[in-house]
Amino acid sequence: MPRWKPDARERLVEAALDLFTEQGYDETTVAQIAERAELTRSTFFRHFSDKRELLSAGQEMLSALLAEGILAAPDAATPLEAVAAGLDRAAGAMTEFNRGLGPRMHAAIEANEELRARNAMKSIGLAAAMAEALQQRGASEAAARVAAELGVLAFGMGYRRWSDPERDGEAGELVTYTREAFAELRAAAAELR
Amino acid sequence: MPRWKPDARERLVEAALDLFTEQGYDETTVAQIAERAELTRSTFFRHFSDKRELLSAGQEMLSALLAEGILAAPDAATPLEAVAAGLDRAAGAMTEFNRGLGPRMHAAIEANEELRARNAMKSIGLAAAMAEALQQRGASEAAARVAAELGVLAFGMGYRRWSDPERDGEAGELVTYTREAFAELRAAAAELR
């Protein structure tokens, strides 16, 4: 029996992250990514239009999941309950593959200024997507922006704790971690004076 | 009498922003910036080590002012009162030059992906500087991060309203706008359910 092998898309993302960490984002070519993943360039282009899209595809998916969850929350849900629904939707879609990626993504980002900048845009894009969905539900701009920032902070904190390679024992589901982080942040926000 | 002329540093920033908008950040050289500002390259290098520093110098100054204001707040100040002190300190240091820069900075950022990414890093850097100062004052990590995000949102909202070229009449002081925005966001945060 062959060992389980991740599908082509996952192998491309892993290969790209390794190369970004080793030699930098700018210096890495599509040909190198395909070669490292033991795939052809044409397989790369069946999954991604270019190197940049390889990173932004995940962000767009995440923004879409958060917004979907917020919009699908019951009409009676408050802004924070709607954000909680968005976090559940997005966290529920993350797999062990995403968990394993966390530390390597972190290392690649730390090592490269362009990736740090792209990661910063990602956070801002997530907050904007959530705030827009909340305003569509009738929240004021100020309420939507504050609730969205709490959501982004919660997703980031939960994801970091879930994917922490130093943690002992089983990781469980990401949704457990994002709920815990969101509860902490809500409590902190409620106590702010 | 000659017309009032901004000093060399301000002229370099204005020239750079105009060129970034017209032809892009990547395509703009230090030589072009100096020429547009009617200054020499060596004058440029007396003020900035490179093109990148020209943008980051403002961010570092702003982060430092926000953190200073937070750390200088009375011991009895709550996290939100400390953030308010940070906003007052930073907003109080902004001049008519900064106000005029707002719309051009916005246009340059909209037109260029690298500048959008740098601007995103700037927001994250401001939040990190404020959160760190709040934690130094004894705030919990969660409280510090939430209060810092409110501060970043307030500074951004206040600055945009203050520098809006469509606004009628006198702009007044930035501090009026950041206080108003911070009050709105605090009220929204307090009402979140």
Interface residues (C-beta under 8 A of the other chain):
Chain A: T78 P79 L80 E81 E114 R116 A117 R118 A120 M121 S123 I124 S140 A142 A143 R145 V146 A147 E149 L150 L153 E184 L185 A187 A188 A189 E191 L192 R193
Chain B: T78 P79 L80 E81 E114 R116 A117 R118 A120 M121 S123 I124 S140 A142 A143 R145 V146 A147 E149 L150 L153 E184 L185 A187 A188 A189 E191 L192 R193
